[in-house]
């Protein structure tokens, strides 16, 4: 199946759960591009690279070997053969990923990898620049959003094990990341031309999945 579904939107909008659900419903592969940027960020932090220094990040962006799974039930991601699915979700990585992902050399390398994985299609791809940069010709483009409060509450729930991740703190960190992601020069977060916008604030996960599946079937 050659279908490519581009799912963009800010953190906490429900992209991951919705994208996986759509992939399962339609029998497609799944790719979390955000995990790739998180994996790169994790590697930079582990390697002692000052992530706020674009030149330092650019100089080492070609070093780590990243492999992304595409099974919506167990996508997984490894760096140099190490499974980093869990550590890339920490607040430390979350608060550093915007700086790393804004470096052009990082984006250029990962966009190439993402396009290789997309290949002939048959995949749901989630991120922040899928419909605008990675796969601008995707026949189905979705921009999934939600209120700041709803997104912060969802993210804080994901970080329940972190005592410092209150809803208020999470919302402040999220607002900072939104600002950085939407104003960066390299592939800023923005709604792609022709994208179908879904506000998930008052919708259940099932309703979001149903809306995207219906949209996909209308386009095929």
Buried (B, 14 or more C-beta within 10 A) or exposed (E): EEBBBBBBBBBBBBBBBBBBBBBBBBEBBBBBBBBBBBBBBBBBBBEEBEBEEBEBBBEBBEEBEBBBBBEBEEBBBBBEEEEBBEBBBBBEBBBBBBBBBBBBBBBBBBBEBBEEBBEEBBBBBBBBBBBBBBBBEBBBBBBBBBBBEBBBBBBBEBBEEBEEBEBEBBBEBBBEBBEBBEEBEBBBBBBBEEBBEBBBBEBEEEEBBBBBBEBBEEEE
